Amino acid sequence: MILRARVRQALFLAAAAAFVPSGAAAASSARHIAGHDGHPRILTTVLHTPAGTDPSEPHLAVDPNDPGRLYAVAQVQIPGLLTQELMWRTKDGGRRWLRSPLLGGADNTSSTNGFSVDPSVAAGGKALVLFGAFALDADAAAGKATLRIGTRVSTDRGATFSAFGTAERVTLPLCVFTTGCLPPPNSQGLDKPWLAIDGTHGRFGGSAYLVWVHDYADGRHQLRFSVSRDRGHTYSTPIVLDRSTAARLDGLEELAQLAVRPDGTVDLVWNAVRQGRPVILHAVSTDGGASFRTQRPIARLRQGANRSGIVTTLAVSRTGRMGICWSQARSPNRYDPLVACKITDHDGSWSHAHRIMPGDGSREYLPAAGFQGERLWVAAYVSDATSTRLVAVGARRHGFDRGITVHRWPVPGSRICGPRVPECLDTATFIGDYIGLVATPRQVVIDYIAPSRNRSQQNRMVISSLWLGHDDRRAP
């Protein structure tokens, strides 16, 4: 299937004109939670979204030269209409947030023919902010829909977006989205872009990197990669890094991740199948994305378990150490995932896999990771039969410390759809396929979705900051 179900359900043309978006706004509320039992103080802020919209798939970035400047993005579903995107920005470490207008297609406006999903964000030097997106623009007169993978470009620290740099585009008949007609047999699709900027002062400083999935109606998948040398405005001809098929993947999604080390090395990881077994592959580029070294598995996943909902997150420390975490089901026929991580030593060798919450039998999913100094922090949802928590865990030598509950809701795991498994039921609320985490010298910041208790209520976009008061420069 070349387009995801929720893309097919975005029937957005005529009725969308009735929706009037709100302009920039500050965060709607904030609350402080005092630390206790040695836990850090936690500041939680609910970010404002337009009335009636449902946020999902948040991501987060920090300015490499100013830790007080943070950028959060998410997609919002407008009931019965379309999905568009928002960005929030702060320059004071999260005390006050400003919100963008709704962003639709490649024209960076909320026009009724614009649709966008899969947000990601990265910040570079000289006020550059790139908002990665999968955008769709409809041309009713021509009966066509153009799908694009690319970046919204801001050169004023996210205040405005003045351009859209396209890495790849494909065209489909508009009726695929409006009346549900079958796509042509030679149709192609795009999916799940991810983004990184080289924030160093090296040879490739300022370069932007994009990775995504290009798929075909016959079930072929290609993992594609492109680089921009002009701050996200234009991209090189894509190169193919991996090839697979829907039958071979058997429910596994590539969900690639990108990161740039302090020396400008580009690291790319993605889910794949090798010799019949699901693995996480790692490829490295030392020439600014012009080429990548031979792929090698860095994590061999459970072979007999359900392959759906495997979500991977990659982080790099300021000395170039890497951390990778993933969620994977334990059972072959249900979604009961656990989260595990591996971390490199200073010589680049990977540790054994360690669970973030050993001994806990709850469902753990949507991990996000980042380094504070040389210490890896991980956030994830933890659900059981009665409630759901967002938990943050810091690494220590040969494992992880006790988890910190950042937020808790009386919502059982069966009422949450994310990531994609179990399929969204009428009683479930969709939160997305990922969350975001960044670390600054004094805080670990997480953006995530607070799930509603039922479908009649609205999800909330939330930012939580764990104020640690120090920067751990040493590896645990």
Residue, then its C-alpha position, 0 to 999 in steps of 0.5 A: m500500500i503506497l499511502r498510509a490509511r490516515v493519508r487516504q482519510a484526509l478528504f480535505l477539499a470543499a469543507a476545509a474552507a470553513f475552517v479559520p486558523s488562529g494566528a500566533a499564540a502563547a502557551s495556554s497554561a503551565r504548572h510547576i511540580a516540585g521535586h521530591d525523593g531526589h527527583p528533579r523539579i519538573l516544569t510542565t507546559v500545555l501548548h496551545t492548539p486551535a480549538g477542536t484540533d487533535p495533535s500528534e507526532p511531536h518532535l523537538a530541537v534546540d539551537p546548537n548555539d543557544p540552549g534557551r532557544l527550543y523548537a517544537v512541532a506537531q501535526v494536528q487533525i482538524p475533525g472531518l477535514l485535514t491534517q496540517e502542522l504547527m511549530w512552537r518556539t521559545k527563547d527563554g528555555g520554555r517559560r513562554w512559547l509562541r505558536s505559528p499559524l497552521l502550515g499546510g502544503a509546500d506554500n507554507t500556508s493553511s490554504t485549503n488545498g494543503f495537507s501535511v504530516d510527519p513533522s520533524v524539526a532541526a536548528g542550525g547556526k545563523a538563525l536557521v530552522l528547518f521544519g521537515a514535512f511530507a506535504l500534499d498539494a491539490d490541484a483541483a483544476a488539473g485533477k492531480a495531487t503532488l506529494r513532496i518530501g522536503t523542508r520548510v525554511s526559516t532564517d529568522r529563528g522560526a518566526t516565519f517560513s519563507a521557502f519550501g525545499t523539495a527533496e523529492r516529489v511524486t504525483l497522483p490522481l486527486c481522486v485517490f484522496t477525494t473519491g477513493c479511486l484506485p491509484p494507477p498500477n505504476s503509482q509511487g508514494l513517499d513516507k516518513p521523512w527525518l531531518a538533521i542539520d550539521g551544526t558544526h563549524g567544519r567543512f560541511g557545517g550548515s548542511a541539511y540531511l533528509v532521509w525517507v521511504h519511497d515506495y511503489a504500488d508493486g510493494r517495493h521499498q527504497l530508503r532514500f537520502s538527500v543533502s542540501r548545501d544551501r540551508g534547506h532550499t534545494y536538495s541533491t538528487p536522492i541516493v538509494l541506501d536500501r531496498s526491500t519489499a513489503a512482503r519481506l518487511d512483513g509489517l516492519e517499517e524502516l523509520a530511519q533516524l539521522a544524527v550528526r556528530p561534532d566532527g561532522t560525521v553523519d550517522l543513519v540508522w533504520n529498521a530492516v530485515r537481513q537473513g529473515r531477521p529484523v535488525i537495526l542497520h547503521a551507516v556512516s558518512t564522513d564526506g557530508g552525505a556524498s557516500f555511506r560506508t557499508q551498512r552493518p547491524i547494530a541491534r538484532l531484534r527478536q525474531g519471532a515477535n510482532r514486527s509492527g510498531i518497532v520505533t527507533t531513536l538515535a542520539v549523539s553526545r558532544t564528544g561523538r558517543m552514540g545512543i540508540c533505543w528501540s521498542q519491540a513487541r515480545s509476542p508474535n501476535r500482539y503489541d506488548p513492547l519493551v524498550a531497550c538501548k545500546i550506547t557506544d564507548h569512546d572508541g565507538s564500540w557498542s554496549h550490550a542492550h539494556r532495558i530501560m525498566p527491567g522488571d516492569g511488565s507494562r507496555e513500553y513504547l515511543p522512546a525518544a533519546g538525547f544526551q545531557g553531556e555524556r549521559l543518555w536520557v530516554a523518555a517513553y510511554v508506559s501503559d498497563a491495564t488501568s493507566t499510562r505514564l510518561v517516564a524519563v530514565g537516565a543511563r548509568r554504567h551497565g544499565f539505567d537508573r530508576g524511572i522518573t514519572v513525568h506525567r500520568w493519566p487514567v488511560p489504559g494502554s488499550r485506549i491509546c493508538g500509537p505507534r500504529v499498533p493496535e489499530c486505532l479503534d473507535t475507542a482509542t486515541f491516536i498519539g502518533d509514531y514518535i515523541g521528542l527529547v533534547a537535553t541542554p546543560r541544565q534540563v532534559v526537555i520532552d515534548y509528547i501527547a497527553p492522551s484524552r480519556n475518550r474520543s470525544q475529548q481533545n489530546r493535548m500537546v505538552i512540554s515537560s522540562l526536568w531541571l537537573g541543575h548540572d551538566d554531566r560531562r562524564a560518561p556513566 
